């Protein structure tokens, strides 16, 4: 029977499943089940692989906070120097609480409120991914009210059919 796992820090030893040398049965005994257990080494290794692939290029590797906003997970990525992709003011607050650099935050998503825009501008985020002309106008208005200039990137819809389920499609003109 193979003991190879997709996460190098996960292994079987004498009938026990270990993550970074810690028996998961002991974790379950202490914290109950179900419980979530994360590997700092696995997170660090994955981040290093992305950063390594982009070495020598002017790139910022950003963690999508919506994937997992656990402060422990965010703090690992913050310590590694990651950027963060956020979709709300609450996510920005979590990134900052975890030690993330607001100057490495990209604010995406279609539902940004004026309050969230102001919060992000005052925090000094890297940029807003702007989704529409109406959003540009709203952001410009908010920035003007507080004497800031909003850094933006435009999200372009190429009208390319990804041939996927319509609920997750993002490339069509109708999206």
ZAMARGU-4260 file (C-alpha; in steps of 0.2 Angstrom, whole numbers, plus 5000, padded with zeros to 4 digits):
<rodrens>
0) 5000/5000/5000 | 5007/5017/4995 | 5009/5030/5008 | 5011/5044/4996 | 5000/5059/4998
5) 4997/5075/4988 | 5003/5085/5003 | 5021/5081/5006 | 5019/5085/5025 | 5005/5072/5026
10) 5011/5054/5029 | 5006/5038/5037 | 5017/5031/5051 | 5013/5015/5062 | 4995/5016/5057
15) 4993/5035/5061 | 4990/5049/5049 | 5002/5063/5053 | 5002/5081/5047 | 5019/5089/5049
20) 5023/5076/5062 | 5007/5078/5072 | 4995/5063/5074 | 4978/5069/5067 | 4970/5057/5080
25) 4977/5068/5094 | 4971/5083/5085 | 4953/5075/5084 | 4954/5070/5102 | 4959/5087/5108
30) 4947/5098/5097 | 4934/5085/5092 | 4927/5082/5075 | 4925/5088/5062 | 4939/5100/5063
35) 4950/5109/5050 | 4969/5106/5051 | 4980/5117/5040 | 4999/5114/5036 | 5009/5129/5036
40) 5023/5120/5027 | 5011/5115/5013 | 5004/5133/5012 | 5022/5140/5011 | 5028/5127/4998
45) 5013/5131/4987 | 5017/5150/4988 | 5035/5147/4985 | 5031/5137/4969 | 5020/5151/4962
50) 5033/5164/4967 | 5047/5153/4959 | 5038/5152/4943 | 5036/5170/4941 | 5054/5174/4947
55) 5062/5188/4937 | 5045/5195/4932 | 5037/5210/4940 | 5023/5200/4947 | 5013/5200/4964
60) 5006/5183/4969 | 4989/5186/4977 | 4980/5174/4988 | 4961/5175/4985 | 4954/5178/5003
65) 4937/5171/4998 | 4945/5154/4997 | 4949/5154/5016 | 4948/5169/5027 | 4955/5160/5042
70) 4967/5173/5051 | 4980/5159/5054 | 4980/5155/5035 | 4981/5174/5030 | 4995/5177/5043
75) 5005/5163/5035 | 5003/5171/5018 | 5006/5189/5025 | 5023/5183/5033 | 5028/5176/5016
80) 5025/5193/5008 | 5010/5188/4998 | 4997/5200/4990 | 4979/5197/4993 | 4964/5197/4982
85) 4948/5203/4991 | 4930/5206/4987 | 4924/5215/5003 | 4928/5227/5016 | 4927/5213/5029
90) 4940/5204/5019 | 4951/5219/5019 | 4949/5220/5038 | 4954/5202/5040 | 4970/5204/5029
95) 4975/5219/5039 | 4972/5210/5056 | 4983/5196/5050 | 4997/5207/5046 | 4994/5209/5027
100) 5001/5224/5018 | 4987/5234/5011 | 4999/5240/4998 | 4998/5222/4991 | 4979/5221/4991
105) 4969/5220/4975 | 4950/5224/4977 | 4940/5214/4965 | 4921/5210/4963 | 4905/5219/4957
110) 4897/5224/4974 | 4909/5236/4981 | 4900/5249/4992 | 4905/5267/4994 | 4910/5263/5012
115) 4921/5249/5006 | 4929/5260/4993 | 4933/5273/5006 | 4940/5260/5018 | 4951/5253/5004
120) 4957/5270/4999 | 4961/5275/5016 | 4970/5259/5019 | 4981/5262/5004 | 4977/5247/4994
125) 4987/5243/4978 | 4972/5244/4966 | 4954/5241/4962 | 4949/5229/4948 | 4935/5240/4941
130) 4920/5231/4933 | 4910/5244/4925 | 4909/5263/4920 | 4897/5266/4934 | 4909/5259/4946
135) 4923/5270/4939 | 4912/5285/4942 | 4907/5280/4960 | 4925/5276/4964 | 4931/5293/4957
140) 4918/5302/4967 | 4923/5293/4983 | 4941/5296/4980 | 4938/5315/4977 | 4928/5317/4993
145) 4943/5311/5003 | 4957/5319/4992 | 4964/5303/4985 | 4967/5296/4968 | 4961/5278/4966
150) 4973/5266/4958 | 4963/5255/4946 | 4964/5241/4934 | 4950/5238/4921 | 4942/5221/4920
155) 4939/5217/4902 | 4926/5205/4896 | 4933/5197/4880 | 4916/5189/4874 | 4924/5172/4873
160) 4913/5157/4876 | 4922/5146/4889 | 4909/5132/4885 | 4906/5129/4903 | 4891/5129/4915
165) 4881/5146/4912 | 4881/5149/4931 | 4900/5150/4932 | 4904/5158/4915 | 4912/5175/4915
170) 4919/5177/4898 | 4903/5181/4888 | 4896/5198/4883 | 4880/5194/4893 | 4891/5191/4909
</rodrens>
